[in-house]
Amino acid sequence: MSTESYGIDPLFRPPVQGAGEETMYDGDLFDRMDQFYNTTSGAPDVKATGVPFAFFHRKVRGLLRTSSLSGAPAKTWCLLIHAEASLDRY
């Protein structure tokens, strides 16, 4: 199992031009990214592209699951999972 950081923090992932995708990107926060992440060159908080990772390794007990989401909250959850690139194709 890898302990490398992965995913993309969706608040700092700019939308792809012309893709018409719905995102959680917040341009106001993007300009203040250094208040939330170590953005120094080579820092472990950000990808080589400068966008911060969403997930960092730490030990956890169990996994949160819920089937009570419906409508708008479920849509937001799905958007978050997609935007943060937390799932790969495997």
N, C-alpha and C positions, 0 to 999 in steps of 0.2 A: 504494500500500500504506500502510495506517495504521500509525503508530508509537505510537498511544495504548495505554495499559494496558488489559487486558481480563480477563474471567473473574472467578471468585470463589475465594478460598482456601477449600477445602472444610473445613478444620479450624475455621474461624471462621464458617461458614454454618449458622445454627440450622435445625433441621428445621421444615417447615411443619406447624403444628398440625393434627391430624386427617388428614393425608395418608398416614400410615403408611409413609413413605419410609425407606429405609435410608440413613444419612448417615455421614460421617466426622467430624462435629462433636465438638469436645472442649470442654465447658463450662469445665473448669479452665484451658485455654489462653485461652479467650475473655476471661476476667478479667485476663489478662496480655498482651493483644494489643499494648499499647504497648511491650513488650519486643522485639517482632519487627517492628513497623511504626510509621511516623510517623503517629500518629492525630490530630495537630493539625488543627483545622478548616481545610479547604482543601488539606490535604497531598495530594501525588500518589499516595501509597500506598493510599489508601482511596477507595471509591466514596462518592457523596453520602449513601448509606444508612448509612455507617460500617463496612461490611464491606470487608476488604482485597481488592485485586485479586490474581489468581493469577499473571498474566504481565505482564512489563514488556519493552519493546523493547530488544533488543540484537542485534548481528550474530552469526550463527552459521554454521558450515560444516556443511552436510548436515543430515540428519534421522535420528533414532534410530528404527529399526523393528525389531520382533521378532515372530517367529511361534512362539516357543518357550513362550509362556504357555499354561497350561491349568488347568482346575479353579479352585481358590480364588484363585491369583494373577491369573488372567484376570478373575475376578469383581471383585476389588479394583481392577484397572486400569479396567474399565468403570465402576465406581462413581466412581472418581476423575475420569474424563473427564466424566461426567454432573454430578457435584457441583461441579466447578470451572467449569462452563459455558464450557469452552474451545472448544467447537464451536457454531457457530450453524446455522440451518436452511438456509443457502446453502452 
